[in-house]
Amino acid sequence: MSFCPNCPTQTVVDPPEKVYENYYHPQIVQVIHPVEIIRQHHCVPVPQHCYEYTVKDVMCHVSGIKKRKRRK
């Protein structure tokens, strides 16, 4: 004969465990980026070619040309 005692059922409750659910909602944050524009001006040499002309008259003696005889 097996003996089976009549044991009452017990309930044991552990401390609660926390489970987090994260929900995210957009929040507009304006970030201002200041920009400073600096205009730099530089002188750059650009050649402009100018020409000056001189005129010179030179007398040339051509050899080998026979002189004409003058008619009287």
mmCIF file of the N, C-alpha and C atoms, coordinates in Angstrom:
data_MODEL
# 
_entry.id   MODEL 
# 
loop_
_atom_site.group_PDB 
_atom_site.id 
_atom_site.type_symbol 
_atom_site.label_atom_id 
_atom_site.label_alt_id 
_atom_site.label_comp_id 
_atom_site.label_asym_id 
_atom_site.label_entity_id 
_atom_site.label_seq_id 
_atom_site.pdbx_PDB_ins_code 
_atom_site.Cartn_x 
_atom_site.Cartn_y 
_atom_site.Cartn_z 
_atom_site.occupancy 
_atom_site.B_iso_or_equiv 
_atom_site.pdbx_formal_charge 
_atom_site.auth_seq_id 
_atom_site.auth_comp_id 
_atom_site.auth_asym_id 
_atom_site.auth_atom_id 
_atom_site.pdbx_PDB_model_num 
ATOM 1   N N  . MET A 1 1  ? 0.836  -1.146  0.000    1.00 0.00 ? 1  MET A N  1 
ATOM 2   C CA . MET A 1 1  ? 0.000  0.000   0.000    1.00 0.00 ? 1  MET A CA 1 
ATOM 3   C C  . MET A 1 1  ? 0.893  1.225   0.000    1.00 0.00 ? 1  MET A C  1 
ATOM 4   N N  . SER A 1 2  ? 0.624  2.109   -0.913   1.00 0.00 ? 2  SER A N  1 
ATOM 5   C CA . SER A 1 2  ? 1.412  3.322   -0.959   1.00 0.00 ? 2  SER A CA 1 
ATOM 6   C C  . SER A 1 2  ? 0.651  4.430   -0.255   1.00 0.00 ? 2  SER A C  1 
ATOM 7   N N  . PHE A 1 3  ? 1.401  5.153   0.421    1.00 0.00 ? 3  PHE A N  1 
ATOM 8   C CA . PHE A 1 3  ? 0.781  6.245   1.157    1.00 0.00 ? 3  PHE A CA 1 
ATOM 9   C C  . PHE A 1 3  ? 0.970  7.526   0.365    1.00 0.00 ? 3  PHE A C  1 
ATOM 10  N N  . CYS A 1 4  ? -0.094 8.271   0.071    1.00 0.00 ? 4  CYS A N  1 
ATOM 11  C CA . CYS A 1 4  ? -0.033 9.537   -0.630   1.00 0.00 ? 4  CYS A CA 1 
ATOM 12  C C  . CYS A 1 4  ? -0.722 10.552  0.263    1.00 0.00 ? 4  CYS A C  1 
ATOM 13  N N  . PRO A 1 5  ? 0.082  11.417  0.844    1.00 0.00 ? 5  PRO A N  1 
ATOM 14  C CA . PRO A 1 5  ? -0.554 12.392  1.714    1.00 0.00 ? 5  PRO A CA 1 
ATOM 15  C C  . PRO A 1 5  ? -1.355 13.414  0.913    1.00 0.00 ? 5  PRO A C  1 
ATOM 16  N N  . ASN A 1 6  ? -2.302 13.960  1.479    1.00 0.00 ? 6  ASN A N  1 
ATOM 17  C CA . ASN A 1 6  ? -3.112 14.992  0.830    1.00 0.00 ? 6  ASN A CA 1 
ATOM 18  C C  . ASN A 1 6  ? -2.503 16.355  1.188    1.00 0.00 ? 6  ASN A C  1 
ATOM 19  N N  . CYS A 1 7  ? -1.648 16.823  0.278    1.00 0.00 ? 7  CYS A N  1 
ATOM 20  C CA . CYS A 1 7  ? -0.949 18.085  0.540    1.00 0.00 ? 7  CYS A CA 1 
ATOM 21  C C  . CYS A 1 7  ? -1.720 19.205  -0.135   1.00 0.00 ? 7  CYS A C  1 
ATOM 22  N N  . PRO A 1 8  ? -1.934 20.246  0.564    1.00 0.00 ? 8  PRO A N  1 
ATOM 23  C CA . PRO A 1 8  ? -2.651 21.351  -0.051   1.00 0.00 ? 8  PRO A CA 1 
ATOM 24  C C  . PRO A 1 8  ? -1.785 22.062  -1.112   1.00 0.00 ? 8  PRO A C  1 
ATOM 25  N N  . THR A 1 9  ? -2.406 22.607  -2.076   1.00 0.00 ? 9  THR A N  1 
ATOM 26  C CA . THR A 1 9  ? -1.708 23.354  -3.135   1.00 0.00 ? 9  THR A CA 1 
ATOM 27  C C  . THR A 1 9  ? -1.289 24.696  -2.564   1.00 0.00 ? 9  THR A C  1 
ATOM 28  N N  . GLN A 1 10 ? -0.083 25.098  -2.928   1.00 0.00 ? 10 GLN A N  1 
ATOM 29  C CA . GLN A 1 10 ? 0.402  26.388  -2.473   1.00 0.00 ? 10 GLN A CA 1 
ATOM 30  C C  . GLN A 1 10 ? 0.687  27.281  -3.689   1.00 0.00 ? 10 GLN A C  1 
ATOM 31  N N  . THR A 1 11 ? 0.622  28.555  -3.455   1.00 0.00 ? 11 THR A N  1 
ATOM 32  C CA . THR A 1 11 ? 0.937  29.519  -4.496   1.00 0.00 ? 11 THR A CA 1 
ATOM 33  C C  . THR A 1 11 ? 2.045  30.419  -3.965   1.00 0.00 ? 11 THR A C  1 
ATOM 34  N N  . VAL A 1 12 ? 3.053  30.553  -4.756   1.00 0.00 ? 12 VAL A N  1 
ATOM 35  C CA . VAL A 1 12 ? 4.170  31.414  -4.386   1.00 0.00 ? 12 VAL A CA 1 
ATOM 36  C C  . VAL A 1 12 ? 4.263  32.490  -5.469   1.00 0.00 ? 12 VAL A C  1 
ATOM 37  N N  . VAL A 1 13 ? 4.370  33.737  -5.054   1.00 0.00 ? 13 VAL A N  1 
ATOM 38  C CA . VAL A 1 13 ? 4.450  34.841  -5.999   1.00 0.00 ? 13 VAL A CA 1 
ATOM 39  C C  . VAL A 1 13 ? 5.835  35.474  -5.871   1.00 0.00 ? 13 VAL A C  1 
ATOM 40  N N  . ASP A 1 14 ? 6.544  35.502  -6.994   1.00 0.00 ? 14 ASP A N  1 
ATOM 41  C CA . ASP A 1 14 ? 7.852  36.167  -7.037   1.00 0.00 ? 14 ASP A CA 1 
ATOM 42  C C  . ASP A 1 14 ? 7.639  37.679  -7.079   1.00 0.00 ? 14 ASP A C  1 
ATOM 43  N N  . PRO A 1 15 ? 8.690  38.445  -6.738   1.00 0.00 ? 15 PRO A N  1 
ATOM 44  C CA . PRO A 1 15 ? 8.553  39.889  -6.908   1.00 0.00 ? 15 PRO A CA 1 
ATOM 45  C C  . PRO A 1 15 ? 8.414  40.222  -8.398   1.00 0.00 ? 15 PRO A C  1 
ATOM 46  N N  . PRO A 1 16 ? 7.690  41.257  -8.715   1.00 0.00 ? 16 PRO A N  1 
ATOM 47  C CA . PRO A 1 16 ? 7.432  41.532  -10.131  1.00 0.00 ? 16 PRO A CA 1 
ATOM 48  C C  . PRO A 1 16 ? 8.719  41.907  -10.882  1.00 0.00 ? 16 PRO A C  1 
ATOM 49  N N  . GLU A 1 17 ? 8.783  41.476  -12.085  1.00 0.00 ? 17 GLU A N  1 
ATOM 50  C CA . GLU A 1 17 ? 9.888  41.817  -12.976  1.00 0.00 ? 17 GLU A CA 1 
ATOM 51  C C  . GLU A 1 17 ? 9.415  42.933  -13.888  1.00 0.00 ? 17 GLU A C  1 
ATOM 52  N N  . LYS A 1 18 ? 10.250 43.942  -14.042  1.00 0.00 ? 18 LYS A N  1 
ATOM 53  C CA . LYS A 1 18 ? 9.840  45.085  -14.859  1.00 0.00 ? 18 LYS A CA 1 
ATOM 54  C C  . LYS A 1 18 ? 10.307 44.876  -16.287  1.00 0.00 ? 18 LYS A C  1 
ATOM 55  N N  . VAL A 1 19 ? 9.408  45.055  -17.211  1.00 0.00 ? 19 VAL A N  1 
ATOM 56  C CA . VAL A 1 19 ? 9.707  44.995  -18.633  1.00 0.00 ? 19 VAL A CA 1 
ATOM 57  C C  . VAL A 1 19 ? 9.307  46.349  -19.214  1.00 0.00 ? 19 VAL A C  1 
ATOM 58  N N  . TYR A 1 20 ? 10.277 46.996  -19.874  1.00 0.00 ? 20 TYR A N  1 
ATOM 59  C CA . TYR A 1 20 ? 10.008 48.330  -20.410  1.00 0.00 ? 20 TYR A CA 1 
ATOM 60  C C  . TYR A 1 20 ? 9.752  48.250  -21.901  1.00 0.00 ? 20 TYR A C  1 
ATOM 61  N N  . GLU A 1 21 ? 8.765  48.962  -22.340  1.00 0.00 ? 21 GLU A N  1 
ATOM 62  C CA . GLU A 1 21 ? 8.516  49.161  -23.759  1.00 0.00 ? 21 GLU A CA 1 
ATOM 63  C C  . GLU A 1 21 ? 8.779  50.629  -24.049  1.00 0.00 ? 21 GLU A C  1 
ATOM 64  N N  . ASN A 1 22 ? 9.698  50.893  -24.960  1.00 0.00 ? 22 ASN A N  1 
ATOM 65  C CA . ASN A 1 22 ? 10.066 52.270  -25.279  1.00 0.00 ? 22 ASN A CA 1 
ATOM 66  C C  . ASN A 1 22 ? 9.340  52.723  -26.537  1.00 0.00 ? 22 ASN A C  1 
ATOM 67  N N  . TYR A 1 23 ? 8.741  53.878  -26.445  1.00 0.00 ? 23 TYR A N  1 
ATOM 68  C CA . TYR A 1 23 ? 8.074  54.489  -27.579  1.00 0.00 ? 23 TYR A CA 1 
ATOM 69  C C  . TYR A 1 23 ? 8.732  55.841  -27.814  1.00 0.00 ? 23 TYR A C  1 
ATOM 70  N N  . TYR A 1 24 ? 9.058  56.135  -29.059  1.00 0.00 ? 24 TYR A N  1 
ATOM 71  C CA . TYR A 1 24 ? 9.752  57.377  -29.387  1.00 0.00 ? 24 TYR A CA 1 
ATOM 72  C C  . TYR A 1 24 ? 8.838  58.264  -30.228  1.00 0.00 ? 24 TYR A C  1 
ATOM 73  N N  . HIS A 1 25 ? 8.863  59.547  -29.919  1.00 0.00 ? 25 HIS A N  1 
ATOM 74  C CA . HIS A 1 25 ? 8.039  60.515  -30.628  1.00 0.00 ? 25 HIS A CA 1 
ATOM 75  C C  . HIS A 1 25 ? 8.950  61.644  -31.103  1.00 0.00 ? 25 HIS A C  1 
ATOM 76  N N  . PRO A 1 26 ? 8.760  62.096  -32.343  1.00 0.00 ? 26 PRO A N  1 
ATOM 77  C CA . PRO A 1 26 ? 9.655  63.141  -32.863  1.00 0.00 ? 26 PRO A CA 1 
ATOM 78  C C  . PRO A 1 26 ? 9.464  64.466  -32.128  1.00 0.00 ? 26 PRO A C  1 
ATOM 79  N N  . GLN A 1 27 ? 10.597 65.070  -31.838  1.00 0.00 ? 27 GLN A N  1 
ATOM 80  C CA . GLN A 1 27 ? 10.591 66.395  -31.228  1.00 0.00 ? 27 GLN A CA 1 
ATOM 81  C C  . GLN A 1 27 ? 11.512 67.254  -32.084  1.00 0.00 ? 27 GLN A C  1 
ATOM 82  N N  . ILE A 1 28 ? 10.977 68.310  -32.637  1.00 0.00 ? 28 ILE A N  1 
ATOM 83  C CA . ILE A 1 28 ? 11.752 69.170  -33.523  1.00 0.00 ? 28 ILE A CA 1 
ATOM 84  C C  . ILE A 1 28 ? 12.682 70.037  -32.675  1.00 0.00 ? 28 ILE A C  1 
ATOM 85  N N  . VAL A 1 29 ? 13.968 69.955  -33.022  1.00 0.00 ? 29 VAL A N  1 
ATOM 86  C CA . VAL A 1 29 ? 14.985 70.773  -32.364  1.00 0.00 ? 29 VAL A CA 1 
ATOM 87  C C  . VAL A 1 29 ? 15.714 71.517  -33.470  1.00 0.00 ? 29 VAL A C  1 
ATOM 88  N N  . GLN A 1 30 ? 15.604 72.823  -33.473  1.00 0.00 ? 30 GLN A N  1 
ATOM 89  C CA . GLN A 1 30 ? 16.273 73.616  -34.502  1.00 0.00 ? 30 GLN A CA 1 
ATOM 90  C C  . GLN A 1 30 ? 17.742 73.800  -34.116  1.00 0.00 ? 30 GLN A C  1 
ATOM 91  N N  . VAL A 1 31 ? 18.610 73.415  -35.036  1.00 0.00 ? 31 VAL A N  1 
ATOM 92  C CA . VAL A 1 31 ? 20.045 73.591  -34.848  1.00 0.00 ? 31 VAL A CA 1 
ATOM 93  C C  . VAL A 1 31 ? 20.486 74.648  -35.852  1.00 0.00 ? 31 VAL A C  1 
ATOM 94  N N  . ILE A 1 32 ? 21.018 75.740  -35.370  1.00 0.00 ? 32 ILE A N  1 
ATOM 95  C CA . ILE A 1 32 ? 21.410 76.847  -36.237  1.00 0.00 ? 32 ILE A CA 1 
ATOM 96  C C  . ILE A 1 32 ? 22.900 76.743  -36.512  1.00 0.00 ? 32 ILE A C  1 
ATOM 97  N N  . HIS A 1 33 ? 23.248 76.758  -37.803  1.00 0.00 ? 33 HIS A N  1 
ATOM 98  C CA . HIS A 1 33 ? 24.641 76.706  -38.237  1.00 0.00 ? 33 HIS A CA 1 
ATOM 99  C C  . HIS A 1 33 ? 24.986 78.052  -38.883  1.00 0.00 ? 33 HIS A C  1 
ATOM 100 N N  . PRO A 1 34 ? 25.620 78.946  -38.157  1.00 0.00 ? 34 PRO A N  1 
ATOM 101 C CA . PRO A 1 34 ? 25.958 80.237  -38.770  1.00 0.00 ? 34 PRO A CA 1 
ATOM 102 C C  . PRO A 1 34 ? 27.082 80.077  -39.799  1.00 0.00 ? 34 PRO A C  1 
ATOM 103 N N  . VAL A 1 35 ? 26.917 80.714  -40.936  1.00 0.00 ? 35 VAL A N  1 
ATOM 104 C CA . VAL A 1 35 ? 27.915 80.679  -42.009  1.00 0.00 ? 35 VAL A CA 1 
ATOM 105 C C  . VAL A 1 35 ? 28.298 82.120  -42.324  1.00 0.00 ? 35 VAL A C  1 
ATOM 106 N N  . GLU A 1 36 ? 29.594 82.399  -42.301  1.00 0.00 ? 36 GLU A N  1 
ATOM 107 C CA . GLU A 1 36 ? 30.080 83.732  -42.627  1.00 0.00 ? 36 GLU A CA 1 
ATOM 108 C C  . GLU A 1 36 ? 30.732 83.660  -43.998  1.00 0.00 ? 36 GLU A C  1 
ATOM 109 N N  . ILE A 1 37 ? 30.252 84.472  -44.921  1.00 0.00 ? 37 ILE A N  1 
ATOM 110 C CA . ILE A 1 37 ? 30.795 84.499  -46.272  1.00 0.00 ? 37 ILE A CA 1 
ATOM 111 C C  . ILE A 1 37 ? 31.793 85.650  -46.345  1.00 0.00 ? 37 ILE A C  1 
ATOM 112 N N  . ILE A 1 38 ? 33.020 85.330  -46.714  1.00 0.00 ? 38 ILE A N  1 
ATOM 113 C CA . ILE A 1 38 ? 34.079 86.331  -46.813  1.00 0.00 ? 38 ILE A CA 1 
ATOM 114 C C  . ILE A 1 38 ? 34.440 86.462  -48.282  1.00 0.00 ? 38 ILE A C  1 
ATOM 115 N N  . ARG A 1 39 ? 34.245 87.645  -48.820  1.00 0.00 ? 39 ARG A N  1 
ATOM 116 C CA . ARG A 1 39 ? 34.576 87.891  -50.225  1.00 0.00 ? 39 ARG A CA 1 
ATOM 117 C C  . ARG A 1 39 ? 35.979 88.477  -50.302  1.00 0.00 ? 39 ARG A C  1 
ATOM 118 N N  . GLN A 1 40 ? 36.887 87.721  -50.836  1.00 0.00 ? 40 GLN A N  1 
ATOM 119 C CA . GLN A 1 40 ? 38.262 88.171  -50.977  1.00 0.00 ? 40 GLN A CA 1 
ATOM 120 C C  . GLN A 1 40 ? 38.473 88.704  -52.389  1.00 0.00 ? 40 GLN A C  1 
ATOM 121 N N  . HIS A 1 41 ? 39.078 89.861  -52.478  1.00 0.00 ? 41 HIS A N  1 
ATOM 122 C CA . HIS A 1 41 ? 39.346 90.495  -53.766  1.00 0.00 ? 41 HIS A CA 1 
ATOM 123 C C  . HIS A 1 41 ? 40.854 90.514  -53.977  1.00 0.00 ? 41 HIS A C  1 
ATOM 124 N N  . HIS A 1 42 ? 41.290 90.067  -55.145  1.00 0.00 ? 42 HIS A N  1 
ATOM 125 C CA . HIS A 1 42 ? 42.711 89.987  -55.448  1.00 0.00 ? 42 HIS A CA 1 
ATOM 126 C C  . HIS A 1 42 ? 42.997 90.697  -56.766  1.00 0.00 ? 42 HIS A C  1 
ATOM 127 N N  . CYS A 1 43 ? 44.128 91.396  -56.818  1.00 0.00 ? 43 CYS A N  1 
ATOM 128 C CA . CYS A 1 43 ? 44.577 91.995  -58.072  1.00 0.00 ? 43 CYS A CA 1 
ATOM 129 C C  . CYS A 1 43 ? 45.406 90.954  -58.812  1.00 0.00 ? 43 CYS A C  1 
ATOM 130 N N  . VAL A 1 44 ? 45.048 90.709  -60.046  1.00 0.00 ? 44 VAL A N  1 
ATOM 131 C CA . VAL A 1 44 ? 45.751 89.724  -60.862  1.00 0.00 ? 44 VAL A CA 1 
ATOM 132 C C  . VAL A 1 44 ? 46.300 90.446  -62.091  1.00 0.00 ? 44 VAL A C  1 
ATOM 133 N N  . PRO A 1 45 ? 47.631 90.423  -62.298  1.00 0.00 ? 45 PRO A N  1 
ATOM 134 C CA . PRO A 1 45 ? 48.182 91.108  -63.462  1.00 0.00 ? 45 PRO A CA 1 
ATOM 135 C C  . PRO A 1 45 ? 47.794 90.405  -64.760  1.00 0.00 ? 45 PRO A C  1 
ATOM 136 N N  . VAL A 1 46 ? 47.221 91.170  -65.667  1.00 0.00 ? 46 VAL A N  1 
ATOM 137 C CA . VAL A 1 46 ? 46.848 90.664  -66.984  1.00 0.00 ? 46 VAL A CA 1 
ATOM 138 C C  . VAL A 1 46 ? 47.606 91.489  -68.011  1.00 0.00 ? 46 VAL A C  1 
ATOM 139 N N  . PRO A 1 47 ? 48.533 90.875  -68.782  1.00 0.00 ? 47 PRO A N  1 
ATOM 140 C CA . PRO A 1 47 ? 49.320 91.657  -69.734  1.00 0.00 ? 47 PRO A CA 1 
ATOM 141 C C  . PRO A 1 47 ? 48.446 92.226  -70.853  1.00 0.00 ? 47 PRO A C  1 
ATOM 142 N N  . GLN A 1 48 ? 48.642 93.485  -71.125  1.00 0.00 ? 48 GLN A N  1 
ATOM 143 C CA . GLN A 1 48 ? 47.985 94.132  -72.253  1.00 0.00 ? 48 GLN A CA 1 
ATOM 144 C C  . GLN A 1 48 ? 49.113 94.610  -73.152  1.00 0.00 ? 48 GLN A C  1 
ATOM 145 N N  . HIS A 1 49 ? 49.238 94.001  -74.318  1.00 0.00 ? 49 HIS A N  1 
ATOM 146 C CA . HIS A 1 49 ? 50.357 94.280  -75.212  1.00 0.00 ? 49 HIS A CA 1 
ATOM 147 C C  . HIS A 1 49 ? 50.066 95.514  -76.062  1.00 0.00 ? 49 HIS A C  1 
ATOM 148 N N  . CYS A 1 50 ? 50.949 96.488  -75.962  1.00 0.00 ? 50 CYS A N  1 
ATOM 149 C CA . CYS A 1 50 ? 50.841 97.712  -76.745  1.00 0.00 ? 50 CYS A CA 1 
ATOM 150 C C  . CYS A 1 50 ? 52.094 97.799  -77.622  1.00 0.00 ? 50 CYS A C  1 
ATOM 151 N N  . TYR A 1 51 ? 51.925 98.236  -78.837  1.00 0.00 ? 51 TYR A N  1 
ATOM 152 C CA . TYR A 1 51 ? 53.049 98.329  -79.770  1.00 0.00 ? 51 TYR A CA 1 
ATOM 153 C C  . TYR A 1 51 ? 53.226 99.780  -80.201  1.00 0.00 ? 51 TYR A C  1 
ATOM 154 N N  . GLU A 1 52 ? 54.467 100.235 -80.218  1.00 0.00 ? 52 GLU A N  1 
ATOM 155 C CA . GLU A 1 52 ? 54.802 101.565 -80.721  1.00 0.00 ? 52 GLU A CA 1 
ATOM 156 C C  . GLU A 1 52 ? 55.607 101.374 -81.999  1.00 0.00 ? 52 GLU A C  1 
ATOM 157 N N  . TYR A 1 53 ? 55.241 102.091 -83.027  1.00 0.00 ? 53 TYR A N  1 
ATOM 158 C CA . TYR A 1 53 ? 55.910 101.957 -84.319  1.00 0.00 ? 53 TYR A CA 1 
ATOM 159 C C  . TYR A 1 53 ? 56.664 103.242 -84.640  1.00 0.00 ? 53 TYR A C  1 
ATOM 160 N N  . THR A 1 54 ? 57.830 103.062 -85.207  1.00 0.00 ? 54 THR A N  1 
ATOM 161 C CA . THR A 1 54 ? 58.572 104.196 -85.752  1.00 0.00 ? 54 THR A CA 1 
ATOM 162 C C  . THR A 1 54 ? 58.829 103.919 -87.224  1.00 0.00 ? 54 THR A C  1 
ATOM 163 N N  . VAL A 1 55 ? 58.874 104.967 -88.017  1.00 0.00 ? 55 VAL A N  1 
ATOM 164 C CA . VAL A 1 55 ? 59.107 104.826 -89.456  1.00 0.00 ? 55 VAL A CA 1 
ATOM 165 C C  . VAL A 1 55 ? 60.432 105.515 -89.768  1.00 0.00 ? 55 VAL A C  1 
ATOM 166 N N  . LYS A 1 56 ? 61.276 104.814 -90.481  1.00 0.00 ? 56 LYS A N  1 
ATOM 167 C CA . LYS A 1 56 ? 62.578 105.355 -90.838  1.00 0.00 ? 56 LYS A CA 1 
ATOM 168 C C  . LYS A 1 56 ? 62.753 105.208 -92.343  1.00 0.00 ? 56 LYS A C  1 
ATOM 169 N N  . ASP A 1 57 ? 63.147 106.272 -93.031  1.00 0.00 ? 57 ASP A N  1 
ATOM 170 C CA . ASP A 1 57 ? 63.439 106.216 -94.456  1.00 0.00 ? 57 ASP A CA 1 
ATOM 171 C C  . ASP A 1 57 ? 64.944 106.032 -94.635  1.00 0.00 ? 57 ASP A C  1 
ATOM 172 N N  . VAL A 1 58 ? 65.291 105.053 -95.413  1.00 0.00 ? 58 VAL A N  1 
ATOM 173 C CA . VAL A 1 58 ? 66.703 104.766 -95.672  1.00 0.00 ? 58 VAL A CA 1 
ATOM 174 C C  . VAL A 1 58 ? 66.903 104.747 -97.178  1.00 0.00 ? 58 VAL A C  1 
ATOM 175 N N  . MET A 1 59 ? 67.943 105.418 -97.659  1.00 0.00 ? 59 MET A N  1 
ATOM 176 C CA . MET A 1 59 ? 68.269 105.416 -99.093  1.00 0.00 ? 59 MET A CA 1 
ATOM 177 C C  . MET A 1 59 ? 69.132 104.206 -99.389  1.00 0.00 ? 59 MET A C  1 
ATOM 178 N N  . CYS A 1 60 ? 68.706 103.428 -100.358 1.00 0.00 ? 60 CYS A N  1 
ATOM 179 C CA . CYS A 1 60 ? 69.455 102.239 -100.746 1.00 0.00 ? 60 CYS A CA 1 
ATOM 180 C C  . CYS A 1 60 ? 70.072 102.483 -102.116 1.00 0.00 ? 60 CYS A C  1 
ATOM 181 N N  . HIS A 1 61 ? 71.304 102.159 -102.292 1.00 0.00 ? 61 HIS A N  1 
ATOM 182 C CA . HIS A 1 61 ? 71.977 102.259 -103.581 1.00 0.00 ? 61 HIS A CA 1 
ATOM 183 C C  . HIS A 1 61 ? 71.999 100.875 -104.181 1.00 0.00 ? 61 HIS A C  1 
ATOM 184 N N  . VAL A 1 62 ? 71.353 100.735 -105.289 1.00 0.00 ? 62 VAL A N  1 
ATOM 185 C CA . VAL A 1 62 ? 71.271 99.434  -105.942 1.00 0.00 ? 62 VAL A CA 1 
ATOM 186 C C  . VAL A 1 62 ? 72.406 99.354  -106.955 1.00 0.00 ? 62 VAL A C  1 
ATOM 187 N N  . SER A 1 63 ? 73.257 98.415  -106.822 1.00 0.00 ? 63 SER A N  1 
ATOM 188 C CA . SER A 1 63 ? 74.353 98.249  -107.788 1.00 0.00 ? 63 SER A CA 1 
ATOM 189 C C  . SER A 1 63 ? 73.891 97.319  -108.893 1.00 0.00 ? 63 SER A C  1 
ATOM 190 N N  . GLY A 1 64 ? 74.475 97.426  -110.050 1.00 0.00 ? 64 GLY A N  1 
ATOM 191 C CA . GLY A 1 64 ? 74.114 96.564  -111.158 1.00 0.00 ? 64 GLY A CA 1 
ATOM 192 C C  . GLY A 1 64 ? 73.075 97.171  -112.068 1.00 0.00 ? 64 GLY A C  1 
ATOM 193 N N  . ILE A 1 65 ? 72.521 98.293  -111.762 1.00 0.00 ? 65 ILE A N  1 
ATOM 194 C CA . ILE A 1 65 ? 71.561 98.938  -112.645 1.00 0.00 ? 65 ILE A CA 1 
ATOM 195 C C  . ILE A 1 65 ? 72.328 99.983  -113.455 1.00 0.00 ? 65 ILE A C  1 
ATOM 196 N N  . LYS A 1 66 ? 72.211 99.858  -114.751 1.00 0.00 ? 66 LYS A N  1 
ATOM 197 C CA . LYS A 1 66 ? 72.913 100.804 -115.622 1.00 0.00 ? 66 LYS A CA 1 
ATOM 198 C C  . LYS A 1 66 ? 72.140 102.099 -115.677 1.00 0.00 ? 66 LYS A C  1 
ATOM 199 N N  . LYS A 1 67 ? 72.889 103.152 -115.647 1.00 0.00 ? 67 LYS A N  1 
ATOM 200 C CA . LYS A 1 67 ? 72.263 104.465 -115.740 1.00 0.00 ? 67 LYS A CA 1 
ATOM 201 C C  . LYS A 1 67 ? 71.882 104.709 -117.186 1.00 0.00 ? 67 LYS A C  1 
ATOM 202 N N  . ARG A 1 68 ? 70.788 105.353 -117.415 1.00 0.00 ? 68 ARG A N  1 
ATOM 203 C CA . ARG A 1 68 ? 70.345 105.713 -118.769 1.00 0.00 ? 68 ARG A CA 1 
ATOM 204 C C  . ARG A 1 68 ? 71.187 106.864 -119.289 1.00 0.00 ? 68 ARG A C  1 
ATOM 205 N N  . LYS A 1 69 ? 71.387 106.734 -120.485 1.00 0.00 ? 69 LYS A N  1 
ATOM 206 C CA . LYS A 1 69 ? 72.063 107.867 -121.118 1.00 0.00 ? 69 LYS A CA 1 
ATOM 207 C C  . LYS A 1 69 ? 71.043 108.946 -121.353 1.00 0.00 ? 69 LYS A C  1 
ATOM 208 N N  . ARG A 1 70 ? 71.458 110.151 -121.041 1.00 0.00 ? 70 ARG A N  1 
ATOM 209 C CA . ARG A 1 70 ? 70.533 111.249 -121.254 1.00 0.00 ? 70 ARG A CA 1 
ATOM 210 C C  . ARG A 1 70 ? 70.612 111.729 -122.699 1.00 0.00 ? 70 ARG A C  1 
ATOM 211 N N  . ARG A 1 71 ? 69.494 111.971 -123.249 1.00 0.00 ? 71 ARG A N  1 
ATOM 212 C CA . ARG A 1 71 ? 69.439 112.504 -124.607 1.00 0.00 ? 71 ARG A CA 1 
ATOM 213 C C  . ARG A 1 71 ? 69.697 113.991 -124.575 1.00 0.00 ? 71 ARG A C  1 
ATOM 214 N N  . LYS A 1 72 ? 70.376 114.393 -125.541 1.00 0.00 ? 72 LYS A N  1 
ATOM 215 C CA . LYS A 1 72 ? 70.654 115.820 -125.621 1.00 0.00 ? 72 LYS A CA 1 
ATOM 216 C C  . LYS A 1 72 ? 69.704 116.524 -126.476 1.00 0.00 ? 72 LYS A C  1 
# 
